[in-house]
Amino acid sequence: MGRLFLFLLSAQEKWMDGTIRNTGAEGLLEILCCGLERDAEQRKANRLGDRSRYVGLSDIARMLDCPRAALAAKLCPPEYKNAGEALKHQLLLQRGHWFETGVHQALMGYALSPLSQLEIEISHGDVPIKAHLDFTLVADHSQPTVRILEVKSTARLPTTLPGSYAMQIGGQTALLKAYWTLPVFNLVQDTGEVLHHRTFLEICNECLGVSLPDASACDIQGWILCLSMCDAKAFGPFFPEDTDIAKCLDMASEFWEIMIALRDNLLNLNTIQTAQGLSPLCPSCLWRKDCPHFKGSSHPEWEDTLVQFIKLKTQKKSIEAEIGELESRLKVAYQLSHTVKGEWINTGNHTFWVIPQNGRVTLDRKRLAEELNTLLGGQNAQTLMAKCENRVNPLSGCMRFGYERQSSSLTV
């Protein structure tokens, strides 16, 4: 609070902490970044321990997206180009933690008592494996039930669940059921007491006062809750499958073997497989700078042009949003003005009107193919569709620039 008071008192005063040398707003952002980094390190140490000493289910899930990035995250500390990039990364990481806190409050507000960050700790041969379950809900009335809830922070809600998320929740439910009666569960209670090497039944009895039967008599489901800053979407249910365990264990063994080889300098990180195609995670990957996936010829003289292009694209998006907002306001004002439909509005130097317009007619190619297949049969339907298709000459390496058209009429 003292540092914040100094900032409010005078933006020109230097921060009194020896680690912060910037002043004003820049100094405040630096404090925020450093504080988030320290908090993340402490929380990771308390909840997850030394992640280089085991394979987590999140590591396996990330391996599905990009093996190189998953292993780099395990072995190499991230390098940031500047303080701004470091702050953005920390906010991205912390957003998931903040969402978890909010979900926990919501569950408690609904009078539920979830087990938070239940850990399953096992060994597969010489491979140490840990799974961390965000929230585990248990009930023994009527039908004994167990629900695993995995919280994911996303900038935009996915239309379909990514395969890596499905792998993670599938592995969690399968491991819970398979190791139900074995002392491989750990939990840090709200009191700070740590329960080590308990069975799941003992954890439920000791923390919740709930007595559960054998796993085969329980309804076990996993759910993924994706959260953005303004919306939420649930995916599930996921049920325990033996195939999920086998796949997780095989991938964990492969991950551990490669990680040891990289750590002992028997392998080079750039020989590890990268994401196929352009993964959604590539733009924010901290290890993309020297990634072989983006290896190409060097043209630093294009940098200024590309920066200008990106800046203009960003401005265009902002302008289009502003235009849409103003157009909507004009349409509403026109409807409330009690003018005759189609009558012009004079504003002084300009006139406009609002006219109805029919919606765009589109062709549902999938539906058409299904109807033709029913009428003509599969082969004849495909032949007819092919005869009716036109293919225009492809444009090779074309970057198209858009422009705004001005109009004196607004359509509804």
C-alpha positions as CSV (number, residue, x, y, z in Angstrom):
1,M,0.0,0.0,0.0
2,G,2.9,2.3,0.7
3,R,4.2,2.0,-2.9
4,L,0.7,2.7,-4.3
5,F,0.4,5.7,-2.1
6,L,3.6,7.1,-3.4
7,F,2.4,6.5,-7.0
8,L,-0.8,8.4,-6.3
9,L,1.1,11.2,-4.5
10,S,3.4,11.9,-7.4
11,A,4.0,10.1,-10.7
12,Q,7.4,11.6,-10.8
13,E,8.7,10.1,-7.6
14,K,10.9,7.1,-7.8
15,W,9.6,3.8,-6.3
16,M,11.3,3.2,-3.0
17,D,11.9,-0.5,-3.7
18,G,15.4,-1.2,-4.9
19,T,14.1,-3.7,-7.5
20,I,11.8,-1.1,-9.2
21,R,13.7,1.7,-10.9
22,N,11.0,3.1,-13.3
23,T,8.7,5.9,-12.3
24,G,5.1,6.8,-12.7
25,A,2.7,4.5,-14.6
26,E,5.6,2.4,-16.0
27,G,6.8,1.7,-12.4
28,L,3.3,0.7,-11.3
29,L,3.0,-1.8,-14.2
30,E,6.4,-3.2,-13.3
31,I,5.3,-3.7,-9.7
32,L,2.2,-5.5,-11.0
33,C,4.3,-7.8,-13.2
34,C,6.9,-8.6,-10.5
35,G,4.1,-9.3,-8.0
36,L,2.3,-11.6,-10.3
37,E,5.5,-13.5,-11.1
38,R,6.3,-14.0,-7.4
39,D,2.7,-15.0,-6.6
40,A,2.7,-17.5,-9.5
41,E,6.0,-19.0,-8.3
42,Q,4.8,-19.4,-4.7
43,R,1.5,-20.8,-5.7
44,K,3.0,-23.3,-8.1
45,A,5.5,-24.4,-5.5
46,N,2.7,-24.9,-2.9
47,R,0.2,-26.6,-5.2
48,L,2.2,-28.3,-7.9
49,G,5.6,-28.7,-6.4
50,D,8.7,-29.1,-8.7
51,R,7.0,-29.8,-12.1
52,S,10.3,-30.9,-13.6
53,R,10.2,-34.0,-11.4
54,Y,7.0,-35.6,-12.8
55,V,4.7,-35.7,-15.8
56,G,1.4,-34.0,-15.3
57,L,-1.8,-34.6,-17.3
58,S,-1.6,-31.0,-18.5
59,D,1.8,-31.8,-20.0
60,I,0.3,-34.8,-21.9
61,A,-2.6,-32.6,-23.1
62,R,-0.2,-29.9,-24.3
63,M,1.9,-32.6,-26.0
64,L,-1.1,-33.3,-28.3
65,D,-1.0,-29.7,-29.5
66,C,2.8,-29.3,-29.8
67,P,5.4,-31.7,-28.3
68,R,8.2,-29.1,-28.7
69,A,6.3,-26.4,-26.8
70,A,5.2,-28.9,-24.1
71,L,8.8,-30.0,-23.5
72,A,10.2,-26.5,-23.7
73,A,7.7,-25.4,-21.0
74,K,9.0,-28.2,-18.8
75,L,12.7,-27.5,-19.2
76,C,13.4,-24.0,-20.4
77,P,12.4,-20.8,-18.6
78,P,10.5,-18.4,-20.9
79,E,12.3,-15.4,-22.4
80,Y,10.3,-12.2,-22.9
81,K,11.1,-9.6,-25.5
82,N,10.1,-6.8,-23.1
83,A,8.4,-6.0,-19.9
84,G,5.0,-5.6,-21.7
85,E,5.2,-9.1,-23.0
86,A,6.0,-10.4,-19.6
87,L,3.1,-8.6,-18.0
88,K,0.7,-9.9,-20.7
89,H,1.9,-13.5,-20.1
90,Q,1.5,-13.2,-16.4
91,L,-2.1,-11.8,-16.7
92,L,-2.9,-14.7,-19.0
93,L,-1.6,-17.2,-16.5
94,Q,-3.3,-15.6,-13.5
95,R,-6.6,-15.3,-15.3
96,G,-7.0,-19.1,-15.0
97,H,-6.2,-18.9,-11.3
98,W,-8.7,-16.1,-10.8
99,F,-11.4,-18.0,-12.7
100,E,-10.8,-21.0,-10.4
101,T,-11.2,-18.8,-7.4
102,G,-14.5,-17.5,-8.8
103,V,-15.8,-20.9,-9.6
104,H,-14.9,-22.1,-6.1
105,Q,-16.9,-19.2,-4.6
106,A,-19.9,-20.0,-6.9
107,L,-19.9,-23.7,-5.8
108,M,-19.7,-22.7,-2.1
109,G,-22.4,-20.1,-2.7
110,Y,-24.7,-22.9,-3.9
111,A,-23.9,-24.8,-0.6
112,L,-21.6,-27.3,-2.3
113,S,-18.4,-28.5,-0.7
114,P,-15.9,-29.3,-3.4
115,L,-12.5,-30.9,-2.9
116,S,-10.1,-28.3,-4.5
117,Q,-6.9,-29.4,-6.3
118,L,-7.1,-33.1,-5.4
119,E,-3.9,-34.7,-6.5
120,I,-3.4,-38.2,-7.8
121,E,0.2,-39.3,-7.6
122,I,1.2,-42.6,-9.3
123,S,4.2,-44.2,-10.9
124,H,4.2,-46.1,-14.2
125,G,7.4,-48.1,-14.2
126,D,10.0,-45.4,-13.4
127,V,7.8,-42.5,-14.7
128,P,6.3,-40.3,-12.0
129,I,2.9,-39.0,-12.9
130,K,0.5,-36.5,-11.2
131,A,-3.0,-35.4,-12.0
132,H,-4.5,-32.3,-10.4
133,L,-8.3,-32.2,-10.3
134,D,-9.5,-28.6,-10.1
135,F,-12.8,-29.5,-8.3
136,T,-14.2,-32.8,-7.2
137,L,-17.9,-32.9,-6.0
138,V,-19.1,-35.9,-4.1
139,A,-22.6,-37.0,-2.9
140,D,-23.7,-40.2,-1.2
141,H,-27.5,-39.7,-1.1
142,S,-29.7,-41.7,-3.4
143,Q,-27.2,-42.6,-6.2
144,P,-23.6,-42.1,-5.1
145,T,-22.1,-39.6,-7.5
146,V,-18.7,-38.0,-8.2
147,R,-18.2,-35.1,-10.5
148,I,-14.8,-33.8,-11.7
149,L,-14.9,-30.2,-12.9
150,E,-11.9,-28.9,-14.9
151,V,-11.8,-25.1,-15.4
152,K,-10.3,-23.7,-18.5
153,S,-9.6,-20.0,-19.2
154,T,-10.1,-19.0,-22.9
155,A,-10.0,-15.7,-24.7
156,R,-12.9,-17.0,-26.8
157,L,-15.2,-19.9,-26.0
158,P,-14.5,-22.8,-28.3
159,T,-17.3,-24.1,-30.6
160,T,-16.1,-27.7,-30.1
161,L,-13.9,-29.0,-27.3
162,P,-10.2,-29.2,-28.2
163,G,-8.8,-32.7,-28.2
164,S,-6.2,-31.8,-25.6
165,Y,-8.9,-30.8,-23.1
166,A,-10.8,-34.0,-23.8
167,M,-7.6,-36.1,-23.2
168,Q,-7.0,-34.3,-19.9
169,I,-10.5,-34.8,-18.4
170,G,-10.7,-38.3,-19.8
171,G,-7.4,-39.2,-18.0
172,Q,-8.6,-37.7,-14.8
173,T,-11.9,-39.6,-14.6
174,A,-10.1,-42.9,-15.6
175,L,-7.3,-42.5,-13.1
176,L,-9.8,-41.7,-10.3
177,K,-11.8,-44.8,-10.9
178,A,-8.7,-47.1,-11.5
179,Y,-6.9,-46.0,-8.3
180,W,-10.1,-45.5,-6.2
181,T,-9.0,-47.8,-3.3
182,L,-5.2,-47.2,-3.5
183,P,-3.4,-44.7,-1.2
184,V,-2.3,-42.3,-4.1
185,F,-4.4,-39.2,-3.3
186,N,-3.1,-36.0,-1.7
187,L,-5.0,-32.9,-0.6
188,V,-4.2,-29.6,1.0
189,Q,-7.1,-28.7,3.2
190,D,-8.4,-25.1,3.9
191,T,-6.7,-25.4,7.4
192,G,-3.3,-25.9,5.7
193,E,-3.1,-29.5,6.8
194,V,-1.8,-31.8,4.0
195,L,-3.3,-35.2,3.6
196,H,-0.8,-37.5,2.0
197,H,-1.2,-41.0,0.5
198,R,-4.9,-41.6,1.3
199,T,-7.4,-43.5,-0.7
200,F,-10.2,-41.6,-2.4
201,L,-12.6,-43.1,0.1
202,E,-10.6,-41.9,3.0
203,I,-10.3,-38.4,1.6
204,C,-14.1,-38.2,1.2
205,N,-14.8,-39.6,4.6
206,E,-12.2,-37.4,6.4
207,C,-12.9,-34.1,4.6
208,L,-16.6,-34.4,3.7
209,G,-18.0,-37.0,6.0
210,V,-19.2,-38.9,2.9
211,S,-19.0,-42.7,2.7
212,L,-18.8,-44.0,-0.8
213,P,-19.1,-47.6,-2.1
214,D,-16.9,-49.2,-4.7
215,A,-16.2,-47.2,-7.8
216,S,-18.3,-49.6,-9.9
217,A,-21.4,-48.5,-7.9
218,C,-20.8,-44.8,-8.4
219,D,-21.9,-42.4,-11.1
220,I,-18.5,-40.9,-12.1
221,Q,-18.5,-38.0,-14.7
222,G,-16.0,-35.4,-15.8
223,W,-16.9,-31.9,-17.1
224,I,-15.0,-29.1,-18.7
225,L,-16.0,-25.6,-17.9
226,C,-14.6,-23.0,-20.4
227,L,-14.7,-19.4,-19.2
228,S,-14.0,-16.2,-21.0
229,M,-14.2,-12.7,-19.6
230,C,-17.9,-12.4,-20.4
231,D,-19.3,-15.9,-21.0
232,A,-19.1,-19.6,-20.0
233,K,-19.7,-22.9,-21.7
234,A,-19.7,-26.5,-20.3
235,F,-18.7,-29.6,-22.1
236,G,-19.5,-33.1,-21.0
237,P,-20.1,-35.6,-19.6
238,F,-16.9,-37.6,-19.9
239,F,-16.9,-41.1,-18.4
240,P,-14.0,-43.3,-17.2
241,E,-12.6,-45.4,-20.0
242,D,-9.7,-47.9,-19.8
243,T,-8.4,-46.8,-23.1
244,D,-7.9,-43.3,-21.7
245,I,-5.6,-44.7,-19.0
246,A,-3.6,-46.7,-21.5
247,K,-3.1,-43.7,-23.8
248,C,-2.2,-41.4,-20.9
249,L,0.4,-43.8,-19.5
250,D,2.0,-44.4,-23.0
251,M,2.2,-40.7,-23.7
252,A,3.6,-40.0,-20.2
253,S,6.3,-42.6,-20.7
254,E,7.2,-41.1,-24.1
255,F,7.2,-37.6,-22.6
256,W,9.4,-38.6,-19.7
257,E,11.9,-40.4,-21.9
258,I,12.3,-37.4,-24.3
259,M,12.5,-35.0,-21.4
260,I,15.4,-36.9,-19.8
261,A,17.2,-37.1,-23.1
262,L,16.8,-33.3,-23.6
263,R,18.0,-32.6,-20.0
264,D,21.1,-34.8,-20.5
265,N,21.8,-33.1,-23.9
266,L,21.3,-36.3,-25.8
267,L,18.6,-34.6,-27.9
268,N,18.2,-31.1,-29.3
269,L,14.9,-29.3,-28.7
270,N,14.7,-28.3,-32.4
271,T,14.6,-32.0,-33.4
272,I,11.3,-32.4,-31.5
273,Q,8.0,-32.5,-33.5
274,T,6.2,-29.2,-33.7
275,A,2.5,-28.4,-34.1
276,Q,1.0,-29.5,-37.4
277,G,-0.2,-26.6,-39.4
278,L,-0.9,-23.3,-37.6
279,S,-2.0,-24.2,-34.1
280,P,-4.2,-21.6,-32.2
281,L,-1.5,-21.6,-29.5
282,C,1.3,-20.6,-31.9
283,P,0.8,-16.8,-31.8
284,S,1.1,-16.8,-28.0
285,C,3.8,-19.5,-27.7
286,L,6.9,-18.2,-25.7
287,W,9.2,-20.6,-27.7
288,R,8.2,-19.6,-31.2
289,K,11.1,-17.3,-31.8
290,D,13.5,-20.1,-32.8
291,C,10.9,-22.8,-33.6
292,P,11.7,-24.8,-36.8
293,H,8.0,-24.6,-37.7
294,F,8.5,-21.0,-38.6
295,K,12.0,-21.3,-40.2
296,G,12.3,-19.3,-43.4
297,S,14.3,-16.7,-45.2
298,S,15.2,-13.5,-43.4
299,H,13.9,-10.1,-44.7
300,P,14.3,-7.6,-41.9
301,E,13.6,-4.8,-44.4
302,W,9.9,-5.8,-44.5
303,E,9.4,-5.3,-40.7
304,D,8.3,-1.7,-40.9
305,T,5.8,-2.5,-43.6
306,L,4.4,-5.4,-41.8
307,V,4.1,-3.4,-38.5
308,Q,2.2,-0.7,-40.4
309,F,-0.1,-3.3,-42.0
310,I,-1.0,-4.9,-38.7
311,K,-1.6,-1.4,-37.2
312,L,-4.0,-0.5,-40.0
313,K,-5.8,-3.8,-39.8
314,T,-6.3,-3.2,-36.0
315,Q,-7.6,0.3,-36.8
316,K,-9.9,-1.0,-39.5
317,K,-11.5,-3.5,-37.0
318,S,-12.0,-0.7,-34.5
319,I,-13.5,1.6,-37.1
320,E,-15.9,-1.1,-38.4
321,A,-17.1,-1.7,-34.8
322,E,-17.7,2.1,-34.4
323,I,-19.5,2.3,-37.7
324,G,-21.8,-0.6,-36.7
325,E,-22.6,1.0,-33.4
326,L,-23.5,4.4,-35.1
327,E,-25.6,2.6,-37.8
328,S,-27.6,0.8,-35.1
329,R,-28.2,4.0,-33.2
330,L,-29.4,5.7,-36.4
331,K,-31.8,2.8,-37.2
332,V,-33.3,3.0,-33.8
333,A,-33.7,6.8,-33.9
334,Y,-35.4,6.4,-37.4
335,Q,-37.9,3.8,-36.0
336,L,-38.7,6.0,-33.0
337,S,-39.2,9.2,-35.1
338,H,-42.7,8.1,-36.3
339,T,-41.9,8.9,-39.9
340,V,-43.7,7.2,-42.8
341,K,-41.8,4.1,-43.9
342,G,-39.2,5.0,-46.5
343,E,-39.5,8.7,-45.8
344,W,-36.2,10.7,-46.0
345,I,-34.7,12.3,-42.9
346,N,-33.1,15.7,-43.4
347,T,-30.3,16.6,-41.0
348,G,-29.1,19.8,-42.6
349,N,-26.3,18.9,-45.0
350,H,-27.2,15.3,-45.3
351,T,-30.3,13.1,-45.8
352,F,-30.8,9.5,-45.2
353,W,-33.5,6.8,-45.0
354,V,-33.9,3.3,-43.7
355,I,-35.2,0.7,-46.1
356,P,-36.0,-3.0,-45.5
357,Q,-33.9,-5.5,-47.3
358,N,-34.5,-9.2,-47.8
359,G,-32.0,-11.5,-46.1
360,R,-29.2,-13.1,-48.2
361,V,-30.1,-16.4,-49.8
362,T,-27.5,-19.2,-49.4
363,L,-27.3,-22.7,-50.6
364,D,-26.9,-25.5,-48.0
365,R,-24.6,-27.8,-49.9
366,K,-24.7,-30.5,-47.3
367,R,-28.5,-30.6,-47.4
368,L,-28.5,-30.6,-51.2
369,A,-26.1,-33.4,-51.4
370,E,-28.2,-35.5,-49.0
371,E,-31.4,-34.8,-51.0
372,L,-29.7,-35.7,-54.3
373,N,-28.2,-38.8,-52.7
374,T,-31.7,-39.9,-51.7
375,L,-33.2,-39.3,-55.2
376,L,-30.3,-40.4,-57.4
377,G,-28.0,-42.6,-55.3
378,G,-24.5,-41.8,-54.1
379,Q,-22.5,-42.0,-57.3
380,N,-25.0,-40.2,-59.5
381,A,-25.4,-37.5,-56.8
382,Q,-21.6,-36.9,-56.7
383,T,-21.4,-36.8,-60.5
384,L,-24.2,-34.3,-60.8
385,M,-22.7,-32.0,-58.1
386,A,-19.3,-32.1,-59.8
387,K,-20.9,-31.2,-63.2
388,C,-22.5,-28.1,-61.6
389,E,-19.4,-26.8,-59.8
390,N,-17.2,-24.0,-61.2
391,R,-13.7,-23.4,-60.0
392,V,-12.2,-20.0,-60.4
393,N,-8.5,-19.5,-61.0
394,P,-6.7,-19.5,-57.7
395,L,-5.0,-16.4,-56.5
396,S,-1.4,-17.1,-55.6
397,G,0.2,-15.2,-52.7
398,C,-2.5,-12.5,-52.8
399,M,-3.0,-10.1,-49.9
400,R,-6.3,-8.3,-50.3
401,F,-6.9,-4.9,-48.8
402,G,-10.5,-3.9,-48.0
403,Y,-12.1,-0.5,-48.1
404,E,-15.2,1.2,-46.7
405,R,-18.1,2.1,-49.0
406,Q,-20.3,5.1,-47.9
407,S,-24.0,4.9,-48.6
408,S,-26.9,7.3,-48.1
409,S,-29.3,4.6,-47.1
410,L,-29.4,2.2,-44.1
411,T,-30.7,-1.3,-44.5
412,V,-32.6,-3.4,-42.0
